[in-house]
Amino acid sequence: MAIRLPSRLVFHKYQGLGNDFILVDNRHQPQPCLTPEEAAALCNRRFGVGADGVIFLLPGQEGADFSMRLFNSDGSEAEMCGNGIRCLARFLQDLGIPSRDGAYQIHTLAGRIVPRVRPDGLVTVDMGIPRLLAGQIPTTLARPEEKVMRQPLQVAGREWQVTAVSMGNPHCVVFLEGGGSLEELELEKVGPLFEHHPAFPERTNTEFVQVLSPSYLRLRVWERGAGATLACGTGACAALVAAVLEERAEPQATVELPGGHLEVRWDLETQHVWMTGPALPVFSGTTAPEEVLGSQAQQEKS
Ligand code: ZDP
């Protein structure tokens, strides 16, 4: 009798500020070796490996050294990922792949992004130029060629003022003032309502931000496709950009997230946003994606 062995996948778990990812060395082929459903199953923290997303290291494109793709823990695909690309840079270094001064040119669905592993182990990323027009985010909160600043949005029975920024992926930034504190915010309740609000046709990540000083922001994030995470790199960048646009912060600030802090700088001359923070390996292992997916399909039926 022929026995069909479930195929094995080698993976590497990394985290940046507690935003954790399953990294897959997928350099042998241009398409991710997992389906979005398998990736989502592996992200499950009880029936799988556990992660906020799966990141694939793919062959380079358009002159870049490598490409990156990311499936969120719900299986949806994100164009960009700030904490994830720091983890990817550290992974490349761990693989012994030579770099120019620690820097790797990475093709993403949001364009070319360049992370650099510094001698002290922190990773600095040139996150590119934020996109501020409603049509680019995308959101219907303004006309396509207009910026979205301090627009009223009805969510959970009240009006919020929101500023929208794309770091390649969509972000809705909400500054909490006066009445609301970050601790009291019912993130699990309001987060999904922002994520799925019809004003954001591609759904959205949402950052709730407190400006403690012009150079220190605190935030909590509800991520599109991943829910409440301990940190979001693109979200920290989007929050700083929104704070500068609204004249609440200086173009260089510390952004504190539940999992730790990032340094973010918006170079107003080149328009590029720079982000610096940690990225560390956790463990490597092998798994059987088909079986993991099968066990969850079984469980959902019962
Ligand atoms: O845009 C999205 O769907 C995000 N959930 C992608 C992940 C963003 C990330 N947390 C970050 O740090 O930018 C990895």
py3Dmol code that shows the C-alpha trace and the ligand (Angstrom):
import py3Dmol

protein = """\
ATOM      1  CA  MET A   1       0.000   0.000   0.000  1.00  0.00           C
ATOM      2  CA  ALA A   2       1.378   3.379  -0.961  1.00  0.00           C
ATOM      3  CA  ILE A   3       1.634   5.822   1.879  1.00  0.00           C
ATOM      4  CA  ARG A   4       1.463   9.473   0.988  1.00  0.00           C
ATOM      5  CA  LEU A   5       3.702  11.312   3.390  1.00  0.00           C
ATOM      6  CA  PRO A   6       2.539  14.839   4.092  1.00  0.00           C
ATOM      7  CA  SER A   7       5.085  17.253   2.685  1.00  0.00           C
ATOM      8  CA  ARG A   8       7.402  18.937   5.128  1.00  0.00           C
ATOM      9  CA  LEU A   9       8.195  22.605   5.224  1.00  0.00           C
ATOM     10  CA  VAL A  10      11.203  24.140   6.930  1.00  0.00           C
ATOM     11  CA  PHE A  11      10.360  27.502   8.505  1.00  0.00           C
ATOM     12  CA  HIS A  12      12.033  30.115  10.666  1.00  0.00           C
ATOM     13  CA  LYS A  13      10.195  32.096  13.307  1.00  0.00           C
ATOM     14  CA  TYR A  14      11.273  35.735  13.818  1.00  0.00           C
ATOM     15  CA  GLN A  15       9.823  38.642  15.736  1.00  0.00           C
ATOM     16  CA  GLY A  16      10.170  42.411  15.824  1.00  0.00           C
ATOM     17  CA  LEU A  17       8.697  44.017  18.958  1.00  0.00           C
ATOM     18  CA  GLY A  18       6.550  40.941  19.446  1.00  0.00           C
ATOM     19  CA  ASN A  19       5.049  41.219  15.948  1.00  0.00           C
ATOM     20  CA  ASP A  20       5.884  37.661  14.902  1.00  0.00           C
ATOM     21  CA  PHE A  21       6.305  35.957  11.573  1.00  0.00           C
ATOM     22  CA  ILE A  22       6.914  32.570  10.012  1.00  0.00           C
ATOM     23  CA  LEU A  23       9.654  33.069   7.415  1.00  0.00           C
ATOM     24  CA  VAL A  24       9.949  30.693   4.485  1.00  0.00           C
ATOM     25  CA  ASP A  25      13.011  30.485   2.241  1.00  0.00           C
ATOM     26  CA  ASN A  26      11.200  30.424  -1.098  1.00  0.00           C
ATOM     27  CA  ARG A  27      14.144  31.403  -3.299  1.00  0.00           C
ATOM     28  CA  HIS A  28      13.742  28.342  -5.544  1.00  0.00           C
ATOM     29  CA  GLN A  29      10.516  29.583  -7.164  1.00  0.00           C
ATOM     30  CA  PRO A  30       8.792  32.919  -7.798  1.00  0.00           C
ATOM     31  CA  GLN A  31       5.429  31.915  -6.299  1.00  0.00           C
ATOM     32  CA  PRO A  32       4.891  31.318  -2.544  1.00  0.00           C
ATOM     33  CA  CYS A  33       5.016  27.570  -1.823  1.00  0.00           C
ATOM     34  CA  LEU A  34       1.984  27.830   0.499  1.00  0.00           C
ATOM     35  CA  THR A  35      -1.584  28.737  -0.325  1.00  0.00           C
ATOM     36  CA  PRO A  36      -3.123  31.619   1.652  1.00  0.00           C
ATOM     37  CA  GLU A  37      -5.267  29.007   3.468  1.00  0.00           C
ATOM     38  CA  GLU A  38      -2.200  26.988   4.516  1.00  0.00           C
ATOM     39  CA  ALA A  39      -0.443  30.171   5.661  1.00  0.00           C
ATOM     40  CA  ALA A  40      -3.475  31.153   7.748  1.00  0.00           C
ATOM     41  CA  ALA A  41      -3.591  27.677   9.297  1.00  0.00           C
ATOM     42  CA  LEU A  42       0.105  27.837  10.267  1.00  0.00           C
ATOM     43  CA  CYS A  43      -0.518  31.240  11.932  1.00  0.00           C
ATOM     44  CA  ASN A  44      -3.111  29.737  14.289  1.00  0.00           C
ATOM     45  CA  ARG A  45      -1.668  29.899  17.823  1.00  0.00           C
ATOM     46  CA  ARG A  46      -3.358  26.718  19.085  1.00  0.00           C
ATOM     47  CA  PHE A  47      -3.640  24.460  16.067  1.00  0.00           C
ATOM     48  CA  GLY A  48      -0.610  25.780  14.189  1.00  0.00           C
ATOM     49  CA  VAL A  49       2.841  27.305  14.688  1.00  0.00           C
ATOM     50  CA  GLY A  50       1.469  30.688  15.731  1.00  0.00           C
ATOM     51  CA  ALA A  51       2.294  34.026  14.057  1.00  0.00           C
ATOM     52  CA  ASP A  52       0.845  37.321  12.874  1.00  0.00           C
ATOM     53  CA  GLY A  53       1.754  36.432   9.293  1.00  0.00           C
ATOM     54  CA  VAL A  54       3.856  34.333   6.904  1.00  0.00           C
ATOM     55  CA  ILE A  55       6.662  35.991   4.943  1.00  0.00           C
ATOM     56  CA  PHE A  56       8.170  34.488   1.808  1.00  0.00           C
ATOM     57  CA  LEU A  57      11.732  35.217   0.687  1.00  0.00           C
ATOM     58  CA  LEU A  58      11.481  35.058  -3.108  1.00  0.00           C
ATOM     59  CA  PRO A  59      13.856  35.562  -6.049  1.00  0.00           C
ATOM     60  CA  GLY A  60      14.603  39.198  -6.932  1.00  0.00           C
ATOM     61  CA  GLN A  61      12.558  41.196  -9.432  1.00  0.00           C
ATOM     62  CA  GLU A  62      13.043  44.509 -11.193  1.00  0.00           C
ATOM     63  CA  GLY A  63      16.734  44.625 -10.296  1.00  0.00           C
ATOM     64  CA  ALA A  64      16.231  43.982  -6.564  1.00  0.00           C
ATOM     65  CA  ASP A  65      18.289  41.322  -4.719  1.00  0.00           C
ATOM     66  CA  PHE A  66      15.174  39.519  -3.434  1.00  0.00           C
ATOM     67  CA  SER A  67      11.400  39.873  -3.241  1.00  0.00           C
ATOM     68  CA  MET A  68       9.134  39.639  -0.227  1.00  0.00           C
ATOM     69  CA  ARG A  69       5.489  38.655   0.012  1.00  0.00           C
ATOM     70  CA  LEU A  70       3.374  38.491   3.142  1.00  0.00           C
ATOM     71  CA  PHE A  71       0.172  36.697   3.998  1.00  0.00           C
ATOM     72  CA  ASN A  72      -1.600  38.006   7.105  1.00  0.00           C
ATOM     73  CA  SER A  73      -2.845  35.527   9.714  1.00  0.00           C
ATOM     74  CA  ASP A  74      -6.291  35.566   8.023  1.00  0.00           C
ATOM     75  CA  GLY A  75      -4.724  34.617   4.655  1.00  0.00           C
ATOM     76  CA  SER A  76      -5.119  38.054   3.042  1.00  0.00           C
ATOM     77  CA  GLU A  77      -2.072  39.527   1.348  1.00  0.00           C
ATOM     78  CA  ALA A  78      -0.415  42.800   2.423  1.00  0.00           C
ATOM     79  CA  GLU A  79       1.615  44.981   0.087  1.00  0.00           C
ATOM     80  CA  MET A  80       4.161  45.928   2.738  1.00  0.00           C
ATOM     81  CA  CYS A  81       5.248  45.112   6.243  1.00  0.00           C
ATOM     82  CA  GLY A  82       7.638  47.197   8.321  1.00  0.00           C
ATOM     83  CA  ASN A  83       8.445  44.821  11.181  1.00  0.00           C
ATOM     84  CA  GLY A  84       8.435  41.946   8.724  1.00  0.00           C
ATOM     85  CA  ILE A  85      11.021  43.455   6.405  1.00  0.00           C
ATOM     86  CA  ARG A  86      13.345  44.021   9.377  1.00  0.00           C
ATOM     87  CA  CYS A  87      12.950  40.325  10.212  1.00  0.00           C
ATOM     88  CA  LEU A  88      13.625  39.451   6.573  1.00  0.00           C
ATOM     89  CA  ALA A  89      16.859  41.485   6.577  1.00  0.00           C
ATOM     90  CA  ARG A  90      18.034  39.725   9.737  1.00  0.00           C
ATOM     91  CA  PHE A  91      17.084  36.367   8.154  1.00  0.00           C
ATOM     92  CA  LEU A  92      19.180  37.173   5.068  1.00  0.00           C
ATOM     93  CA  GLN A  93      22.106  38.001   7.309  1.00  0.00           C
ATOM     94  CA  ASP A  94      21.578  34.759   9.286  1.00  0.00           C
ATOM     95  CA  LEU A  95      21.601  32.838   5.980  1.00  0.00           C
ATOM     96  CA  GLY A  96      25.054  34.300   5.361  1.00  0.00           C
ATOM     97  CA  ILE A  97      23.983  36.211   2.271  1.00  0.00           C
ATOM     98  CA  PRO A  98      26.503  38.929   1.507  1.00  0.00           C
ATOM     99  CA  SER A  99      25.258  42.501   1.565  1.00  0.00           C
ATOM    100  CA  ARG A 100      26.557  45.928   0.768  1.00  0.00           C
ATOM    101  CA  ASP A 101      27.137  47.458   4.195  1.00  0.00           C
ATOM    102  CA  GLY A 102      24.327  45.322   5.688  1.00  0.00           C
ATOM    103  CA  ALA A 103      21.743  46.585   3.157  1.00  0.00           C
ATOM    104  CA  TYR A 104      19.495  44.436   0.955  1.00  0.00           C
ATOM    105  CA  GLN A 105      17.359  45.681  -1.944  1.00  0.00           C
ATOM    106  CA  ILE A 106      13.938  44.089  -1.548  1.00  0.00           C
ATOM    107  CA  HIS A 107      11.137  44.166  -4.094  1.00  0.00           C
ATOM    108  CA  THR A 108       7.668  44.340  -2.464  1.00  0.00           C
ATOM    109  CA  LEU A 109       4.162  44.912  -3.808  1.00  0.00           C
ATOM    110  CA  ALA A 110       4.677  48.484  -2.523  1.00  0.00           C
ATOM    111  CA  GLY A 111       7.881  48.970  -4.556  1.00  0.00           C
ATOM    112  CA  ARG A 112      11.582  48.788  -3.640  1.00  0.00           C
ATOM    113  CA  ILE A 113      12.317  48.841   0.105  1.00  0.00           C
ATOM    114  CA  VAL A 114      15.840  48.818   1.548  1.00  0.00           C
ATOM    115  CA  PRO A 115      16.478  47.425   5.044  1.00  0.00           C
ATOM    116  CA  ARG A 116      19.990  47.601   6.511  1.00  0.00           C
ATOM    117  CA  VAL A 117      21.226  45.525   9.442  1.00  0.00           C
ATOM    118  CA  ARG A 118      23.422  47.811  11.529  1.00  0.00           C
ATOM    119  CA  PRO A 119      26.513  46.603  13.392  1.00  0.00           C
ATOM    120  CA  ASP A 120      24.562  46.881  16.680  1.00  0.00           C
ATOM    121  CA  GLY A 121      21.930  44.462  15.329  1.00  0.00           C
ATOM    122  CA  LEU A 122      19.106  46.980  14.943  1.00  0.00           C
ATOM    123  CA  VAL A 123      17.648  47.266  11.468  1.00  0.00           C
ATOM    124  CA  THR A 124      17.099  50.609   9.722  1.00  0.00           C
ATOM    125  CA  VAL A 125      14.663  50.612   6.826  1.00  0.00           C
ATOM    126  CA  ASP A 126      14.161  53.116   4.047  1.00  0.00           C
ATOM    127  CA  MET A 127      10.380  52.740   3.912  1.00  0.00           C
ATOM    128  CA  GLY A 128       9.974  54.883   0.796  1.00  0.00           C
ATOM    129  CA  ILE A 129       7.607  57.806   0.247  1.00  0.00           C
ATOM    130  CA  PRO A 130       4.210  57.830   1.979  1.00  0.00           C
ATOM    131  CA  ARG A 131       1.205  58.177  -0.308  1.00  0.00           C
ATOM    132  CA  LEU A 132      -1.269  60.722   0.922  1.00  0.00           C
ATOM    133  CA  LEU A 133      -3.960  60.981  -1.733  1.00  0.00           C
ATOM    134  CA  ALA A 134      -7.319  59.343  -1.084  1.00  0.00           C
ATOM    135  CA  GLY A 135      -7.170  57.414  -4.362  1.00  0.00           C
ATOM    136  CA  GLN A 136      -3.777  55.940  -3.437  1.00  0.00           C
ATOM    137  CA  ILE A 137      -4.743  54.730   0.036  1.00  0.00           C
ATOM    138  CA  PRO A 138      -7.502  53.860  -1.070  1.00  0.00           C
ATOM    139  CA  THR A 139     -10.360  55.547   0.726  1.00  0.00           C
ATOM    140  CA  THR A 140     -13.545  57.300  -0.290  1.00  0.00           C
ATOM    141  CA  LEU A 141     -13.214  59.837   2.557  1.00  0.00           C
ATOM    142  CA  ALA A 142     -12.103  62.508   0.063  1.00  0.00           C
ATOM    143  CA  ARG A 143     -11.892  62.941  -3.690  1.00  0.00           C
ATOM    144  CA  PRO A 144      -9.214  60.661  -5.193  1.00  0.00           C
ATOM    145  CA  GLU A 145      -6.665  63.485  -5.686  1.00  0.00           C
ATOM    146  CA  GLU A 146      -7.188  65.008  -2.232  1.00  0.00           C
ATOM    147  CA  LYS A 147      -5.466  64.333   1.088  1.00  0.00           C
ATOM    148  CA  VAL A 148      -7.482  62.849   3.926  1.00  0.00           C
ATOM    149  CA  MET A 149      -6.779  64.915   7.023  1.00  0.00           C
ATOM    150  CA  ARG A 150      -9.014  65.201  10.073  1.00  0.00           C
ATOM    151  CA  GLN A 151     -11.997  63.779   8.237  1.00  0.00           C
ATOM    152  CA  PRO A 152     -15.012  62.821  10.329  1.00  0.00           C
ATOM    153  CA  LEU A 153     -15.817  59.098  10.317  1.00  0.00           C
ATOM    154  CA  GLN A 154     -18.760  57.434  12.047  1.00  0.00           C
ATOM    155  CA  VAL A 155     -17.691  54.236  13.811  1.00  0.00           C
ATOM    156  CA  ALA A 156     -19.302  52.419  16.759  1.00  0.00           C
ATOM    157  CA  GLY A 157     -21.940  55.092  17.249  1.00  0.00           C
ATOM    158  CA  ARG A 158     -19.596  58.063  17.515  1.00  0.00           C
ATOM    159  CA  GLU A 159     -17.645  60.425  15.308  1.00  0.00           C
ATOM    160  CA  TRP A 160     -13.854  60.108  15.035  1.00  0.00           C
ATOM    161  CA  GLN A 161     -11.403  62.423  13.267  1.00  0.00           C
ATOM    162  CA  VAL A 162      -9.178  60.396  10.985  1.00  0.00           C
ATOM    163  CA  THR A 163      -6.121  60.995   8.818  1.00  0.00           C
ATOM    164  CA  ALA A 164      -5.301  58.390   6.202  1.00  0.00           C
ATOM    165  CA  VAL A 165      -1.789  57.466   4.986  1.00  0.00           C
ATOM    166  CA  SER A 166      -0.504  54.692   2.763  1.00  0.00           C
ATOM    167  CA  MET A 167       2.945  53.230   3.465  1.00  0.00           C
ATOM    168  CA  GLY A 168       2.270  50.912   0.558  1.00  0.00           C
ATOM    169  CA  ASN A 169      -0.516  49.473   2.710  1.00  0.00           C
ATOM    170  CA  PRO A 170      -3.515  51.455   3.978  1.00  0.00           C
ATOM    171  CA  HIS A 171      -3.560  53.128   7.396  1.00  0.00           C
ATOM    172  CA  CYS A 172      -6.240  55.090   9.216  1.00  0.00           C
ATOM    173  CA  VAL A 173      -4.698  57.202  11.987  1.00  0.00           C
ATOM    174  CA  VAL A 174      -6.824  58.390  14.909  1.00  0.00           C
ATOM    175  CA  PHE A 175      -5.411  60.783  17.520  1.00  0.00           C
ATOM    176  CA  LEU A 176      -6.997  60.356  20.923  1.00  0.00           C
ATOM    177  CA  GLU A 177      -7.485  63.668  22.626  1.00  0.00           C
ATOM    178  CA  GLY A 178      -9.268  64.996  25.661  1.00  0.00           C
ATOM    179  CA  GLY A 179     -11.668  62.290  26.759  1.00  0.00           C
ATOM    180  CA  GLY A 180     -10.193  59.064  25.398  1.00  0.00           C
ATOM    181  CA  SER A 181      -7.161  57.217  26.729  1.00  0.00           C
ATOM    182  CA  LEU A 182      -5.348  54.343  25.016  1.00  0.00           C
ATOM    183  CA  GLU A 183      -5.945  52.060  28.010  1.00  0.00           C
ATOM    184  CA  GLU A 184      -9.708  52.604  27.938  1.00  0.00           C
ATOM    185  CA  LEU A 185      -9.987  52.123  24.186  1.00  0.00           C
ATOM    186  CA  GLU A 186     -12.057  49.047  23.333  1.00  0.00           C
ATOM    187  CA  LEU A 187      -9.701  47.934  20.583  1.00  0.00           C
ATOM    188  CA  GLU A 188     -11.309  44.518  20.014  1.00  0.00           C
ATOM    189  CA  LYS A 189     -14.673  46.205  19.547  1.00  0.00           C
ATOM    190  CA  VAL A 190     -13.836  49.267  17.440  1.00  0.00           C
ATOM    191  CA  GLY A 191     -10.836  47.812  15.537  1.00  0.00           C
ATOM    192  CA  PRO A 192     -12.858  45.482  13.299  1.00  0.00           C
ATOM    193  CA  LEU A 193     -15.384  48.237  12.579  1.00  0.00           C
ATOM    194  CA  PHE A 194     -12.616  50.475  11.231  1.00  0.00           C
ATOM    195  CA  GLU A 195     -11.018  47.569   9.362  1.00  0.00           C
ATOM    196  CA  HIS A 196     -14.214  46.770   7.493  1.00  0.00           C
ATOM    197  CA  HIS A 197     -15.619  50.307   7.159  1.00  0.00           C
ATOM    198  CA  PRO A 198     -16.969  50.845   3.630  1.00  0.00           C
ATOM    199  CA  ALA A 199     -14.873  54.046   3.353  1.00  0.00           C
ATOM    200  CA  PHE A 200     -11.815  51.730   2.948  1.00  0.00           C
ATOM    201  CA  PRO A 201     -12.455  49.455  -0.038  1.00  0.00           C
ATOM    202  CA  GLU A 202      -9.217  47.443   0.541  1.00  0.00           C
ATOM    203  CA  ARG A 203      -9.922  47.404   4.295  1.00  0.00           C
ATOM    204  CA  THR A 204      -7.486  49.250   6.558  1.00  0.00           C
ATOM    205  CA  ASN A 205      -4.989  49.048   9.397  1.00  0.00           C
ATOM    206  CA  THR A 206      -5.912  51.474  12.201  1.00  0.00           C
ATOM    207  CA  GLU A 207      -3.621  53.232  14.676  1.00  0.00           C
ATOM    208  CA  PHE A 208      -4.949  54.918  17.807  1.00  0.00           C
ATOM    209  CA  VAL A 209      -2.340  57.447  18.838  1.00  0.00           C
ATOM    210  CA  GLN A 210      -1.530  59.567  21.864  1.00  0.00           C
ATOM    211  CA  VAL A 211       0.983  62.371  21.351  1.00  0.00           C
ATOM    212  CA  LEU A 212       2.911  62.588  24.622  1.00  0.00           C
ATOM    213  CA  SER A 213       5.329  65.195  23.238  1.00  0.00           C
ATOM    214  CA  PRO A 214       6.264  66.392  19.731  1.00  0.00           C
ATOM    215  CA  SER A 215       8.956  63.700  19.675  1.00  0.00           C
ATOM    216  CA  TYR A 216       7.163  60.858  21.503  1.00  0.00           C
ATOM    217  CA  LEU A 217       4.036  59.056  20.314  1.00  0.00           C
ATOM    218  CA  ARG A 218       2.269  56.063  21.840  1.00  0.00           C
ATOM    219  CA  LEU A 219      -0.053  53.870  19.860  1.00  0.00           C
ATOM    220  CA  ARG A 220      -2.155  50.758  19.756  1.00  0.00           C
ATOM    221  CA  VAL A 221      -2.874  49.113  16.459  1.00  0.00           C
ATOM    222  CA  TRP A 222      -5.632  47.034  14.943  1.00  0.00           C
ATOM    223  CA  GLU A 223      -4.154  45.407  11.864  1.00  0.00           C
ATOM    224  CA  ARG A 224      -5.992  44.508   8.725  1.00  0.00           C
ATOM    225  CA  GLY A 225      -6.027  40.740   8.502  1.00  0.00           C
ATOM    226  CA  ALA A 226      -4.235  40.187  11.823  1.00  0.00           C
ATOM    227  CA  GLY A 227      -6.169  42.058  14.530  1.00  0.00           C
ATOM    228  CA  ALA A 228      -4.507  43.483  17.647  1.00  0.00           C
ATOM    229  CA  THR A 229      -0.760  42.965  17.297  1.00  0.00           C
ATOM    230  CA  LEU A 230       2.036  44.083  19.616  1.00  0.00           C
ATOM    231  CA  ALA A 231       3.533  46.335  16.959  1.00  0.00           C
ATOM    232  CA  CYS A 232       3.202  47.531  13.400  1.00  0.00           C
ATOM    233  CA  GLY A 233       6.152  49.113  11.591  1.00  0.00           C
ATOM    234  CA  THR A 234       4.202  50.597   8.708  1.00  0.00           C
ATOM    235  CA  GLY A 235       1.655  51.784  11.300  1.00  0.00           C
ATOM    236  CA  ALA A 236       4.320  53.571  13.356  1.00  0.00           C
ATOM    237  CA  CYS A 237       5.507  55.319  10.172  1.00  0.00           C
ATOM    238  CA  ALA A 238       1.962  56.235   9.145  1.00  0.00           C
ATOM    239  CA  ALA A 239       1.273  57.634  12.638  1.00  0.00           C
ATOM    240  CA  LEU A 240       4.359  59.846  12.526  1.00  0.00           C
ATOM    241  CA  VAL A 241       3.512  61.097   9.022  1.00  0.00           C
ATOM    242  CA  ALA A 242      -0.060  61.901  10.111  1.00  0.00           C
ATOM    243  CA  ALA A 243       1.215  63.635  13.257  1.00  0.00           C
ATOM    244  CA  VAL A 244       3.586  65.808  11.198  1.00  0.00           C
ATOM    245  CA  LEU A 245       0.832  66.650   8.693  1.00  0.00           C
ATOM    246  CA  GLU A 246      -1.417  67.710  11.569  1.00  0.00           C
ATOM    247  CA  GLU A 247       1.470  69.641  13.176  1.00  0.00           C
ATOM    248  CA  ARG A 248       1.328  67.534  16.312  1.00  0.00           C
ATOM    249  CA  ALA A 249       4.868  66.145  16.080  1.00  0.00           C
ATOM    250  CA  GLU A 250       8.335  66.808  14.740  1.00  0.00           C
ATOM    251  CA  PRO A 251       9.525  64.773  11.750  1.00  0.00           C
ATOM    252  CA  GLN A 252      11.697  62.619  14.025  1.00  0.00           C
ATOM    253  CA  ALA A 253      10.120  60.799  16.958  1.00  0.00           C
ATOM    254  CA  THR A 254      10.068  57.725  19.139  1.00  0.00           C
ATOM    255  CA  VAL A 255       6.942  55.642  18.616  1.00  0.00           C
ATOM    256  CA  GLU A 256       5.987  53.413  21.550  1.00  0.00           C
ATOM    257  CA  LEU A 257       3.905  50.321  20.787  1.00  0.00           C
ATOM    258  CA  PRO A 258       2.729  47.575  23.165  1.00  0.00           C
ATOM    259  CA  GLY A 259       5.780  45.454  22.169  1.00  0.00           C
ATOM    260  CA  GLY A 260       8.442  48.162  22.439  1.00  0.00           C
ATOM    261  CA  HIS A 261       9.532  51.232  20.551  1.00  0.00           C
ATOM    262  CA  LEU A 262      10.691  52.281  17.096  1.00  0.00           C
ATOM    263  CA  GLU A 263      12.574  55.361  15.953  1.00  0.00           C
ATOM    264  CA  VAL A 264      10.876  56.968  12.965  1.00  0.00           C
ATOM    265  CA  ARG A 265      12.082  59.879  10.859  1.00  0.00           C
ATOM    266  CA  TRP A 266      10.369  61.554   7.918  1.00  0.00           C
ATOM    267  CA  ASP A 267      13.011  63.244   5.781  1.00  0.00           C
ATOM    268  CA  LEU A 268      10.997  66.161   4.440  1.00  0.00           C
ATOM    269  CA  GLU A 269      13.534  66.863   1.694  1.00  0.00           C
ATOM    270  CA  THR A 270      13.485  63.434   0.041  1.00  0.00           C
ATOM    271  CA  GLN A 271      10.041  62.553   1.495  1.00  0.00           C
ATOM    272  CA  HIS A 272      11.400  59.131   2.487  1.00  0.00           C
ATOM    273  CA  VAL A 273      10.437  57.664   5.865  1.00  0.00           C
ATOM    274  CA  TRP A 274      13.132  55.851   7.882  1.00  0.00           C
ATOM    275  CA  MET A 275      12.365  53.373  10.617  1.00  0.00           C
ATOM    276  CA  THR A 276      14.771  51.723  13.070  1.00  0.00           C
ATOM    277  CA  GLY A 277      14.039  48.841  15.407  1.00  0.00           C
ATOM    278  CA  PRO A 278      14.933  45.294  16.454  1.00  0.00           C
ATOM    279  CA  ALA A 279      14.386  41.993  14.639  1.00  0.00           C
ATOM    280  CA  LEU A 280      15.336  38.681  16.197  1.00  0.00           C
ATOM    281  CA  PRO A 281      15.195  34.961  15.419  1.00  0.00           C
ATOM    282  CA  VAL A 282      13.102  32.774  17.761  1.00  0.00           C
ATOM    283  CA  PHE A 283      13.413  29.224  16.438  1.00  0.00           C
ATOM    284  CA  SER A 284      13.431  27.133  13.288  1.00  0.00           C
ATOM    285  CA  GLY A 285      11.443  23.994  12.660  1.00  0.00           C
ATOM    286  CA  THR A 286       9.625  21.780  10.227  1.00  0.00           C
ATOM    287  CA  THR A 287       5.886  21.490   9.817  1.00  0.00           C
ATOM    288  CA  ALA A 288       3.373  19.750   7.566  1.00  0.00           C
ATOM    289  CA  PRO A 289       1.169  22.543   6.162  1.00  0.00           C
ATOM    290  CA  GLU A 290      -1.430  20.235   4.580  1.00  0.00           C
ATOM    291  CA  GLU A 291      -1.971  18.361   7.824  1.00  0.00           C
ATOM    292  CA  VAL A 292      -2.115  21.540   9.877  1.00  0.00           C
ATOM    293  CA  LEU A 293      -4.734  22.937   7.484  1.00  0.00           C
ATOM    294  CA  GLY A 294      -6.623  19.645   7.500  1.00  0.00           C
ATOM    295  CA  SER A 295      -6.805  19.552  11.291  1.00  0.00           C
ATOM    296  CA  GLN A 296      -8.342  22.999  11.371  1.00  0.00           C
ATOM    297  CA  ALA A 297     -10.847  22.274   8.612  1.00  0.00           C
ATOM    298  CA  GLN A 298     -11.853  19.196  10.639  1.00  0.00           C
ATOM    299  CA  GLN A 299     -12.158  21.222  13.814  1.00  0.00           C
ATOM    300  CA  GLU A 300     -14.337  23.883  12.175  1.00  0.00           C
ATOM    301  CA  LYS A 301     -16.772  21.213  10.969  1.00  0.00           C
ATOM    302  CA  SER A 302     -17.196  19.634  14.373  1.00  0.00           C
TER     303      SER A 302
END
"""
ligand_1 = """\
14
ZDP
O -1.482 45.896 5.671
C -1.716 44.864 6.319
O -2.592 44.065 5.947
C -0.897 44.594 7.569
N -1.614 43.745 8.465
C 0.436 44.024 7.149
C 1.412 43.793 8.272
C 2.070 45.083 8.754
C 3.147 44.849 9.791
N 2.617 44.592 11.092
C 4.095 46.016 9.887
O 4.915 45.987 10.811
O 4.118 46.898 9.029
C 3.980 43.691 9.457
"""
view = py3Dmol.view(width=600, height=400)
view.addModel(protein, "pdb")
view.setStyle({"model": 0}, {"cartoon": {"style": "trace"}})
view.addModel(ligand_1, "xyz")
view.setStyle({"model": 1}, {"stick": {}})
view.zoomTo()
view.show()
